[in-house]
């Protein structure tokens, strides 16, 4: 499945949170292989301390496609919107 990426002006906005560094890096690989833009970032302040310190930021417009990619790969994650609204 190839999912189109957003333009430079719309990149980001949705942060994916993972339970381990392994899951975060595996998630990044799946997203990139699926043809989407993503970036490794620090876990946003105020999110669950029990989650990995690494997170993956993606285009909010690609949420549905990326969710499918990660679910098909069996990678558990939570979402966090940069506007502060939890998407989980």
N, C-alpha and C positions, 0 to 999 in steps of 0.2 A: 504494500500500500504506500503510495507516495502522497504526502500531504503538502500543500503549497505553503511556503513561508510568507510572512508579512513583509511590508516595506520597512526601510530603515526607520521611518518615523513612527511605526507602530510596533517595533520589536519590544518584546517583554510584556510585563504586566501580570503574568501568572507565574508563580513560583511553585515548583513541585518539591515536596518534602518527603524524605525517605528515612527508613529506620536504621540504615547502615551505610557506610561509605561504599561498600560493595554494590548495594542496590542503587545508590546515586550514580555511580559510574556506569553500571549496567544500563540504567535508564537513559543516561546521556547517549550511550552507544546505540541503543534502540531508536531513539529519537533522530539522531543523525542519519542512521541507516534508512530511516523512513522518509528522509528528505526534508526534515524540518530544521529550523534554526533553534539553537539552544545555547545556553551559557552556564557554566558552573559558577555559582555564587555562594556566599555565606548564608546560612539559615537566618531568616529575618528575626530581629529581636522581638520578643513577645510570643514566639511560637513555642510549642511544647519542647521542654528541655530534654526529654527522652529521645528526641529524633536526632538524626545525624547532623553534624555541623555544616555539612555540604548540602546544597540544594541545587536544583536545575531551574533556571528561568527560561520560559518559552513565551511565544506569542499567544496572547489571550485568544485570538481568533482561531488558533489551531487546537484549542482545548479538546474538542470532540475527537479529532483524528489522533492526537497524541494519547489521549485516554485509552482509545482502542488499541494503539500500538503497545502501550505498557501493560494493559490487561491481557492481551494476547501473549505477551512474553512472561506473564506471571509475576510481574514486579509490583509490589504493593507501594502505594504512595498516598499522600494527602495534598490538597491544593491550598494555596494561600494567594490571595490577590493583593497586588501592591497597594491598592487603595485601602487595605486593611480588612477587607471582608473575607472571612474564611469560606472557602468553597467546598469544604468537606461535608 
